[in-house]
Amino acid sequence: MAPLLFVAAGLQLDRCRRATRLEAPPPLLDPPALCPVCGAPPVASIVHTGTTLSGVRFLHCGLCASAWHLVRVKCTCCQSTKGIAYYHTEERDPYARGETCSECHHYLKIFAMERAPEVEALADDLATAGLDFLLTEAGWQRGGANPFFLSVPS
């Protein structure tokens, strides 16, 4: 499994390098939940606070580190606005929730900057792996992709 970490890190470096060379932001893809820069699914989303973007959700790519807007209370997998619910472990990670969709049975983590101003999608996704285990045990499927979870044996 260790070689997969190096592959994931190399792929991430390549995608980040390519993203920094863009001269203009690319148009959103269809579906809009895919990264407009590299086409990867998001690793997680972050709801901003304290700026003019307060309350706005941005999806974050685990490969190229790009962020793009997607309205809140919308499934990132099937685009449904029905059956969206939030699960969390308040005592362990009060800033992290799993946004679940009863239409497609997927989830994506959503982090609140209001509770953790220094949140970083990729690192905090790994740090809140306990939430993934709870959601998976409850029957939800992860909708996003973290390249560093690839090396975790199932």
FITOR-358795 format. One line per 8 residues: number of its first residue (from 1); their letters; for each residue x, y, z of N, C-alpha, C, O. Coordinates in nm, 4 decimals. Example, Ala and Ser with C-alpha at 12.3 -4.5 7.8 and 13.67 -1.06 7.14 Angstrom:
# residues 2
1 = as = 1.3190 -0.5690 0.7800 1.2300 -0.4500 0.7800 1.3200 -0.3300 0.7800 1.4236 -0.3319 0.8465  1.2850 -0.2250 0.7080 1.3670 -0.1060 0.7140 1.2900 0.0030 0.7870 1.3409 0.1138 0.8039
//
This chain:
# residues 154
1 = mapllfva = 0.0806 -0.1201 0.0000 0.0000 0.0000 0.0000 0.0857 0.1277 0.0000 0.0413 0.2316 -0.0489  0.2060 0.1206 0.0536 0.2918 0.2392 0.0624 0.3199 0.3033 -0.0740 0.3204 0.4260 -0.0829  0.3430 0.2260 -0.1800 0.3674 0.2905 -0.3098 0.2508 0.3767 -0.3573 0.2718 0.4742 -0.4295  0.1286 0.3423 -0.3181 0.0127 0.4221 -0.3582 0.0193 0.5638 -0.3029 -0.0286 0.6575 -0.3669  0.0780 0.5805 -0.1850 0.0949 0.7152 -0.1286 0.1827 0.8009 -0.2189 0.1540 0.9186 -0.2409  0.2891 0.7420 -0.2709 0.3790 0.8165 -0.3592 0.3120 0.8476 -0.4931 0.3318 0.9554 -0.5492  0.2342 0.7548 -0.5431 0.1605 0.7783 -0.6675 0.0606 0.8919 -0.6466 0.0511 0.9827 -0.7292  -0.0144 0.8867 -0.5352 -0.1129 0.9912 -0.5053 -0.0447 1.1267 -0.4899 -0.0943 1.2270 -0.5413
9 = aglqldrc = 0.0679 1.1306 -0.4201 0.1402 1.2568 -0.4009 0.1933 1.3105 -0.5335 0.1858 1.4306 -0.5591  0.2465 1.2231 -0.6173 0.2971 1.2664 -0.7481 0.1855 1.3186 -0.8375 0.2019 1.4200 -0.9054  0.0727 1.2495 -0.8374 -0.0422 1.2934 -0.9160 -0.0925 1.4288 -0.8669 -0.1269 1.5160 -0.9467  -0.0962 1.4452 -0.7355 -0.1399 1.5726 -0.6784 -0.0441 1.6853 -0.7170 -0.0890 1.7943 -0.7523  0.0846 1.6615 -0.7110 0.1825 1.7638 -0.7508 0.1659 1.8035 -0.8969 0.1702 1.9217 -0.9309  0.1471 1.7044 -0.9825 0.1291 1.7328 -1.1251 0.0035 1.8158 -1.1489 0.0081 1.9140 -1.2230  -0.1091 1.7781 -1.0873 -0.2354 1.8501 -1.1075 -0.2293 1.9916 -1.0491 -0.2819 2.0854 -1.1090  -0.1662 2.0072 -0.9338 -0.1514 2.1414 -0.8739 -0.0657 2.2307 -0.9639 -0.0968 2.3482 -0.9833
17 = rratrlea = 0.0408 2.1751 -1.0178 0.1283 2.2515 -1.1078 0.0517 2.2954 -1.2316 0.0641 2.4101 -1.2748  -0.0262 2.2068 -1.2882 -0.1050 2.2406 -1.4058 -0.2108 2.3467 -1.3734 -0.2361 2.4362 -1.4540  -0.2717 2.3364 -1.2559 -0.3754 2.4335 -1.2164 -0.3177 2.5729 -1.2007 -0.3847 2.6710 -1.2330  -0.1954 2.5838 -1.1522 -0.1350 2.7163 -1.1332 -0.0982 2.7827 -1.2656 -0.0755 2.9036 -1.2697  -0.0921 2.7059 -1.3726 -0.0566 2.7610 -1.5036 -0.1770 2.8147 -1.5818 -0.1601 2.8725 -1.6892  -0.2960 2.7961 -1.5295 -0.4151 2.8461 -1.5991 -0.4176 2.9984 -1.5967 -0.3882 3.0602 -1.4944  -0.4520 3.0571 -1.7078 -0.4579 3.2032 -1.7152 -0.5937 3.2572 -1.6758 -0.6041 3.3714 -1.6311  -0.6979 3.1774 -1.6915 -0.8343 3.2191 -1.6560 -0.9068 3.1002 -1.5957 -0.8759 2.9856 -1.6283
25 = ppplldpp = -1.0034 3.1264 -1.5077 -1.0776 3.0132 -1.4519 -1.1565 2.9414 -1.5611 -1.2199 3.0057 -1.6447  -1.1527 2.8095 -1.5604 -1.2281 2.7350 -1.6614 -1.3774 2.7381 -1.6304 -1.4162 2.7644 -1.5165  -1.4611 2.7118 -1.7294 -1.6057 2.7075 -1.7035 -1.6394 2.5847 -1.6187 -1.5658 2.4860 -1.6186  -1.7505 2.5920 -1.5474 -1.7947 2.4775 -1.4676 -1.8288 2.3609 -1.5585 -1.8768 2.3792 -1.6704  -1.8036 2.2418 -1.5089 -1.8352 2.1208 -1.5842 -1.9790 2.0789 -1.5575 -2.0444 2.1307 -1.4670  -2.0264 1.9858 -1.6363 -2.1575 1.9280 -1.6129 -2.1352 1.7806 -1.5827 -2.0952 1.7070 -1.6729  -2.1585 1.7345 -1.4628 -2.2239 1.8030 -1.3525 -2.1300 1.9030 -1.2844 -2.0080 1.8870 -1.2877  -2.1885 2.0061 -1.2228 -2.1072 2.1119 -1.1630 -2.0307 2.0687 -1.0384 -1.9541 2.1479 -0.9833
33 = alcpvcga = -2.0493 1.9474 -0.9936 -1.9767 1.9015 -0.8760 -1.8389 1.8462 -0.9094 -1.7623 1.8139 -0.8186  -1.8059 1.8348 -1.0368 -1.6718 1.7913 -1.0754 -1.5802 1.9123 -1.0860 -1.6231 2.0205 -1.1259  -1.4546 1.8935 -1.0502 -1.3577 2.0031 -1.0536 -1.3484 2.0608 -1.1947 -1.3238 1.9866 -1.2897  -1.3674 2.1912 -1.2097 -1.3600 2.2525 -1.3427 -1.2178 2.2569 -1.3990 -1.1994 2.2822 -1.5180  -1.1182 2.2329 -1.3155 -0.9800 2.2375 -1.3617 -0.9323 2.1005 -1.4100 -0.8745 2.0889 -1.5181  -0.9572 1.9956 -1.3284 -0.9042 1.8641 -1.3660 -1.0108 1.7555 -1.3824 -0.9794 1.6450 -1.4267  -1.1349 1.7849 -1.3478 -1.2430 1.6890 -1.3662 -1.2593 1.5872 -1.2557 -1.3417 1.4965 -1.2679  -1.1831 1.5993 -1.1480 -1.1929 1.5051 -1.0362 -1.3124 1.5393 -0.9473 -1.3565 1.6541 -0.9442
41 = ppvasivh = -1.3648 1.4399 -0.8750 -1.4707 1.4710 -0.7788 -1.4114 1.5447 -0.6585 -1.2913 1.5341 -0.6334  -1.4926 1.6182 -0.5847 -1.4398 1.6936 -0.4703 -1.4009 1.6022 -0.3552 -1.4552 1.4928 -0.3398  -1.3064 1.6483 -0.2749 -1.2675 1.5756 -0.1553 -1.3617 1.6120 -0.0405 -1.3919 1.5277 0.0440  -1.4078 1.7360 -0.0372 -1.4975 1.7855 0.0681 -1.5437 1.9251 0.0274 -1.5019 1.9781 -0.0755  -1.6298 1.9833 0.1091 -1.6701 2.1216 0.0856 -1.6497 2.2018 0.2135 -1.6503 2.1478 0.3241  -1.6315 2.3324 0.1950 -1.6099 2.4231 0.3080 -1.7077 2.5380 0.2955 -1.7202 2.5994 0.1895  -1.7776 2.5668 0.4057 -1.8671 2.6823 0.4115 -1.7873 2.7960 0.4737 -1.7402 2.7855 0.5870  -1.7726 2.9042 0.3990 -1.6910 3.0175 0.4412 -1.7632 3.1051 0.5426 -1.8857 3.1008 0.5546
49 = tgttlsgv = -1.6856 3.1843 0.6150 -1.7393 3.2761 0.7141 -1.6472 3.3971 0.7270 -1.5293 3.3906 0.6922  -1.7019 3.5062 0.7767 -1.6206 3.6223 0.8087 -1.5800 3.7116 0.6941 -1.5022 3.8048 0.7143  -1.6297 3.6866 0.5745 -1.5963 3.7691 0.4580 -1.7251 3.7963 0.3812 -1.8348 3.7649 0.4274  -1.7097 3.8546 0.2644 -1.8280 3.8746 0.1799 -1.8810 3.7401 0.1299 -1.9927 3.7329 0.0788  -1.8029 3.6353 0.1441 -1.8440 3.5008 0.1040 -1.9020 3.4209 0.2199 -1.9171 3.2991 0.2101  -1.9342 3.4878 0.3279 -1.9861 3.4204 0.4463 -2.1110 3.3394 0.4121 -2.2059 3.3922 0.3540  -2.1105 3.2119 0.4483 -2.2226 3.1237 0.4224 -2.2195 3.0560 0.2867 -2.3081 2.9764 0.2558  -2.1195 3.0859 0.2050 -2.1093 3.0285 0.0705 -2.0260 2.9006 0.0768 -1.9218 2.8958 0.1422
57 = rflhcglc = -2.0737 2.7980 0.0079 -2.0039 2.6691 0.0059 -1.9157 2.6587 -0.1177 -1.9567 2.6915 -0.2290  -1.7938 2.6122 -0.0947 -1.7006 2.5831 -0.2028 -1.6590 2.4372 -0.1937 -1.6235 2.3881 -0.0866  -1.6638 2.3690 -0.3063 -1.6121 2.2335 -0.3160 -1.4617 2.2434 -0.3368 -1.4130 2.3386 -0.3978  -1.3880 2.1445 -0.2858 -1.2419 2.1465 -0.2957 -1.1920 2.0175 -0.3591 -1.2319 1.9075 -0.3209  -1.1046 2.0338 -0.4559 -1.0464 1.9209 -0.5284 -0.9260 1.8659 -0.4510 -0.8400 1.9418 -0.4064  -0.9212 1.7350 -0.4358 -0.8092 1.6719 -0.3679 -0.6889 1.6500 -0.4576 -0.5814 1.6147 -0.4091  -0.7050 1.6702 -0.5873 -0.5926 1.6521 -0.6792 -0.5227 1.7826 -0.7125 -0.4008 1.7924 -0.6984  -0.5977 1.8835 -0.7567 -0.5316 2.0064 -0.8026 -0.5485 2.1232 -0.7057 -0.5011 2.2335 -0.7330
65 = asawhlvr = -0.6152 2.1000 -0.5936 -0.6337 2.2008 -0.4881 -0.7193 2.3193 -0.5318 -0.7137 2.4254 -0.4696  -0.7975 2.3031 -0.6366 -0.8878 2.4100 -0.6811 -1.0138 2.4096 -0.5956 -1.0484 2.3086 -0.5343  -1.0811 2.5224 -0.5922 -1.2080 2.5347 -0.5203 -1.3088 2.6011 -0.6131 -1.2739 2.6907 -0.6899  -1.4336 2.5569 -0.6057 -1.5379 2.6152 -0.6895 -1.6703 2.6133 -0.6137 -1.6921 2.5309 -0.5248  -1.7562 2.7043 -0.6505 -1.8825 2.7234 -0.5799 -1.9877 2.6216 -0.6238 -2.0002 2.5898 -0.7421  -2.0618 2.5721 -0.5273 -2.1828 2.4941 -0.5514 -2.2801 2.5314 -0.4412 -2.2432 2.5361 -0.3239  -2.4037 2.5579 -0.4789 -2.5024 2.5996 -0.3792 -2.5118 2.4964 -0.2684 -2.4832 2.3784 -0.2884  -2.5521 2.5429 -0.1517 -2.5666 2.4543 -0.0371 -2.6963 2.3746 -0.0482 -2.7848 2.4073 -0.1274
73 = vkctccqs = -2.7051 2.2713 0.0314 -2.8206 2.1815 0.0374 -2.8508 2.1256 -0.1024 -2.9646 2.1256 -0.1495  -2.7439 2.0783 -0.1656 -2.7554 2.0143 -0.2966 -2.6545 1.9002 -0.2992 -2.5372 1.9185 -0.2667  -2.7013 1.7836 -0.3379 -2.6132 1.6672 -0.3419 -2.5058 1.6868 -0.4486 -2.5347 1.7264 -0.5615  -2.3837 1.6589 -0.4112 -2.2736 1.6736 -0.5054 -2.2643 1.5549 -0.6015 -2.1933 1.5622 -0.7018  -2.3347 1.4471 -0.5721 -2.3312 1.3300 -0.6607 -2.4434 1.3305 -0.7632 -2.4188 1.3124 -0.8825  -2.5679 1.3514 -0.7172 -2.6816 1.3414 -0.8104 -2.7507 1.4757 -0.8349 -2.8459 1.4823 -0.9127  -2.7050 1.5809 -0.7709 -2.7573 1.7174 -0.7864 -2.8974 1.7357 -0.7282 -2.9604 1.8386 -0.7525  -2.9468 1.6394 -0.6529 -3.0797 1.6491 -0.5926 -3.0791 1.7484 -0.4767 -2.9783 1.7649 -0.4081
81 = tkgiayyh = -3.1912 1.8130 -0.4562 -3.2085 1.9005 -0.3395 -3.3067 1.8372 -0.2408 -3.3406 1.8978 -0.1392  -3.3520 1.7163 -0.2706 -3.4446 1.6449 -0.1816 -3.3670 1.5489 -0.0927 -3.2673 1.4901 -0.1346  -3.4136 1.5341 0.0289 -3.3573 1.4331 0.1177 -3.2165 1.4603 0.1653 -3.1437 1.3663 0.1972  -3.1757 1.5861 0.1711 -3.0423 1.6208 0.2207 -3.0480 1.6280 0.3737 -3.1341 1.6954 0.4302  -2.9568 1.5589 0.4389 -2.9496 1.5601 0.5853 -2.8031 1.5685 0.6265 -2.7132 1.5411 0.5470  -2.7805 1.6067 0.7514 -2.6441 1.6256 0.8004 -2.6206 1.5403 0.9237 -2.7032 1.5373 1.0150  -2.5079 1.4713 0.9261 -2.4694 1.3873 1.0388 -2.3324 1.4338 1.0880 -2.2464 1.4736 1.0095  -2.3149 1.4278 1.2185 -2.1860 1.4690 1.2741 -2.1622 1.4022 1.4086 -2.2526 1.3440 1.4685
89 = teerdpya = -2.0389 1.4123 1.4537 -2.0008 1.3679 1.5878 -1.9574 1.4926 1.6619 -1.8388 1.5253 1.6658  -2.0521 1.5614 1.7197 -2.0304 1.6912 1.7840 -1.9139 1.6910 1.8821 -1.8350 1.7855 1.8850  -1.9026 1.5863 1.9619 -1.7990 1.5850 2.0653 -1.6589 1.5678 2.0084 -1.5622 1.6111 2.0711  -1.6449 1.5059 1.8918 -1.5118 1.4822 1.8359 -1.4694 1.5904 1.7383 -1.3609 1.6469 1.7522  -1.5516 1.6197 1.6416 -1.5175 1.7153 1.5357 -1.6372 1.8062 1.5099 -1.7123 1.7829 1.4152  -1.6565 1.9091 1.5921 -1.7766 1.9923 1.5793 -1.7850 2.0721 1.4485 -1.8914 2.1242 1.4150  -1.6762 2.0819 1.3759 -1.6753 2.1581 1.2510 -1.7024 2.0720 1.1280 -1.7162 2.1243 1.0175  -1.7101 1.9415 1.1465 -1.7253 1.8488 1.0335 -1.8603 1.7790 1.0384 -1.9026 1.7283 1.1423
97 = rgetcsec = -1.9272 1.7777 0.9229 -2.0536 1.7054 0.9101 -2.0509 1.6258 0.7808 -1.9772 1.6579 0.6876  -2.1311 1.5234 0.7770 -2.1500 1.4485 0.6541 -2.2815 1.4921 0.5922 -2.3874 1.4752 0.6527  -2.2757 1.5483 0.4716 -2.3969 1.5892 0.4014 -2.4438 1.4684 0.3210 -2.3785 1.4283 0.2247  -2.5579 1.4102 0.3609 -2.6066 1.2879 0.2989 -2.7257 1.3159 0.2083 -2.7979 1.4139 0.2263  -2.7445 1.2287 0.1117 -2.8544 1.2412 0.0166 -2.9331 1.1106 0.0152 -2.8782 1.0051 -0.0167  -3.0604 1.1174 0.0495 -3.1425 0.9964 0.0507 -3.1813 0.9516 -0.0901 -3.2310 0.8403 -0.1077  -3.1595 1.0360 -0.1897 -3.1914 0.9998 -0.3282 -3.0883 0.9015 -0.3860 -3.1256 0.8033 -0.4503  -2.9597 0.9278 -0.3633 -2.8553 0.8424 -0.4207 -2.7727 0.7682 -0.3150 -2.6884 0.6853 -0.3492
105 = hhylkifa = -2.7967 0.7978 -0.1871 -2.7298 0.7322 -0.0740 -2.5796 0.7568 -0.0688 -2.5030 0.6711 -0.0249  -2.5379 0.8765 -0.1148 -2.3984 0.9180 -0.1050 -2.3856 1.0300 -0.0019 -2.4848 1.0894 0.0403  -2.2622 1.0571 0.0371 -2.2354 1.1687 0.1272 -2.1046 1.2363 0.0885 -2.0198 1.1783 0.0206  -2.0909 1.3595 0.1332 -1.9661 1.4340 0.1202 -1.9497 1.5133 0.2486 -2.0471 1.5667 0.3017  -1.8288 1.5214 0.2981 -1.8058 1.6007 0.4192 -1.8177 1.7489 0.3875 -1.7803 1.7953 0.2798  -1.8707 1.8209 0.4843 -1.8829 1.9659 0.4733 -1.8268 2.0250 0.6025 -1.8707 1.9905 0.7123  -1.7296 2.1140 0.5876 -1.6619 2.1745 0.7021 -1.7070 2.3187 0.7184 -1.7293 2.3892 0.6199  -1.7203 2.3620 0.8424 -1.7642 2.4983 0.8734 -1.6455 2.5812 0.9217 -1.5886 2.5531 1.0272
113 = merapeve = -1.6081 2.6837 0.8443 -1.4995 2.7732 0.8855 -1.5358 2.8491 1.0126 -1.4482 2.8936 1.0868  -1.6640 2.8632 1.0364 -1.7106 2.9329 1.1564 -1.6586 2.8642 1.2829 -1.6286 2.9306 1.3821  -1.6482 2.7333 1.2790 -1.6019 2.6563 1.3943 -1.4538 2.6207 1.3860 -1.3927 2.5863 1.4873  -1.3957 2.6284 1.2671 -1.2537 2.5967 1.2473 -1.1999 2.6854 1.1352 -1.1949 2.6428 1.0198  -1.1591 2.8095 1.1683 -1.1161 2.9054 1.0653 -0.9988 2.8581 0.9795 -0.9838 2.9035 0.8660  -0.9170 2.7694 1.0305 -0.7984 2.7229 0.9585 -0.8228 2.5913 0.8848 -0.7270 2.5237 0.8473  -0.9480 2.5538 0.8636 -0.9799 2.4261 0.8014 -0.9185 2.4165 0.6616 -0.9156 2.5141 0.5866  -0.8701 2.2979 0.6288 -0.8128 2.2695 0.4973 -0.8759 2.1377 0.4526 -0.8652 2.0370 0.5226
121 = aladdlat = -0.9400 2.1380 0.3390 -1.0239 2.0256 0.2964 -0.9526 1.8909 0.2966 -1.0032 1.7954 0.3556  -0.8381 1.8806 0.2332 -0.7694 1.7523 0.2208 -0.7215 1.7003 0.3560 -0.7455 1.5845 0.3901  -0.6545 1.7846 0.4323 -0.6015 1.7423 0.5622 -0.7137 1.7121 0.6613 -0.7081 1.6118 0.7324  -0.8153 1.7980 0.6662 -0.9235 1.7757 0.7616 -1.0120 1.6586 0.7206 -1.0763 1.5973 0.8059  -1.0162 1.6270 0.5928 -1.0869 1.5072 0.5501 -1.0192 1.3843 0.6087 -1.0864 1.2934 0.6575  -0.8874 1.3811 0.6041 -0.8135 1.2694 0.6640 -0.8283 1.2685 0.8159 -0.8422 1.1624 0.8767  -0.8254 1.3870 0.8769 -0.8330 1.3972 1.0230 -0.9689 1.3546 1.0783 -0.9797 1.3187 1.1955  -1.0712 1.3584 0.9954 -1.2055 1.3223 1.0410 -1.2497 1.1882 0.9819 -1.3671 1.1690 0.9502
129 = agldfllt = -1.1556 1.0969 0.9677 -1.1858 0.9650 0.9107 -1.2889 0.8900 0.9943 -1.3604 0.8049 0.9412  -1.2980 0.9192 1.1218 -1.3983 0.8546 1.2073 -1.5397 0.8803 1.1578 -1.6259 0.7928 1.1661  -1.5635 1.0000 1.1065 -1.6941 1.0329 1.0509 -1.7232 0.9467 0.9278 -1.8368 0.9041 0.9073  -1.6211 0.9210 0.8462 -1.6377 0.8318 0.7309 -1.6782 0.6919 0.7759 -1.7673 0.6305 0.7171  -1.6128 0.6420 0.8801 -1.6453 0.5080 0.9287 -1.7893 0.5009 0.9793 -1.8600 0.4039 0.9523  -1.8325 0.6035 1.0527 -1.9701 0.6056 1.1035 -2.0720 0.6107 0.9896 -2.1716 0.5385 0.9918  -2.0468 0.6959 0.8904 -2.1397 0.7075 0.7788 -2.1426 0.5812 0.6937 -2.2489 0.5400 0.6473  -2.0279 0.5204 0.6733 -2.0210 0.3964 0.5962 -2.0955 0.2842 0.6684 -2.1684 0.2071 0.6060
137 = eagwqrgg = -2.0770 0.2757 0.7997 -2.1488 0.1748 0.8782 -2.2992 0.1969 0.8726 -2.3761 0.1012 0.8818  -2.3420 0.3216 0.8577 -2.4846 0.3529 0.8501 -2.5407 0.3314 0.7096 -2.6596 0.3542 0.6876  -2.4580 0.2880 0.6140 -2.5056 0.2552 0.4807 -2.4847 0.3615 0.3744 -2.5338 0.3464 0.2625  -2.4129 0.4687 0.4062 -2.3873 0.5743 0.3071 -2.2595 0.5435 0.2314 -2.1679 0.4816 0.2855  -2.2535 0.5874 0.1048 -2.1331 0.5720 0.0229 -2.0646 0.7076 0.0089 -2.1305 0.8097 -0.0106  -1.9352 0.7077 0.0186 -1.8587 0.8313 0.0036 -1.8712 0.8823 -0.1401 -1.8505 0.8075 -0.2356  -1.9051 1.0094 -0.1537 -1.9232 1.0677 -0.2858 -1.8003 1.1385 -0.3379 -1.7895 1.1604 -0.4586  -1.7086 1.1747 -0.2527 -1.5880 1.2453 -0.2940 -1.4690 1.1522 -0.2980 -1.4797 1.0333 -0.2682
145 = anpfflsv = -1.3557 1.2083 -0.3353 -1.2347 1.1272 -0.3469 -1.1177 1.1963 -0.2797 -1.0883 1.3124 -0.3086  -1.0517 1.1260 -0.1911 -0.9277 1.1741 -0.1297 -0.8184 1.0797 -0.1763 -0.8209 0.9613 -0.1429  -0.7215 1.1304 -0.2534 -0.6187 1.0407 -0.3069 -0.5382 0.9705 -0.1997 -0.4787 0.8663 -0.2271  -0.5342 1.0240 -0.0780 -0.4560 0.9614 0.0270 -0.5337 0.8545 0.1022 -0.4752 0.7813 0.1820  -0.6645 0.8434 0.0787 -0.7422 0.7316 0.1330 -0.7219 0.6065 0.0480 -0.7574 0.4968 0.0911  -0.6656 0.6210 -0.0719 -0.6445 0.5058 -0.1579 -0.5499 0.4060 -0.0949 -0.5564 0.2871 -0.1261  -0.4620 0.4513 -0.0071 -0.3627 0.3625 0.0516 -0.4119 0.2962 0.1794 -0.3391 0.2174 0.2398  -0.5346 0.3269 0.2215 -0.5904 0.2686 0.3425 -0.6551 0.1354 0.3055 -0.7459 0.1321 0.2225
153 = ps = -0.6095 0.0254 0.3660 -0.6704 -0.1035 0.3317 -0.8160 -0.1068 0.3776 -0.8489 -0.0536 0.4837  -0.9031 -0.1689 0.2981 -1.0442 -0.1757 0.3345 -1.0782 -0.3035 0.4066 -1.1936 -0.3245 0.4441
//
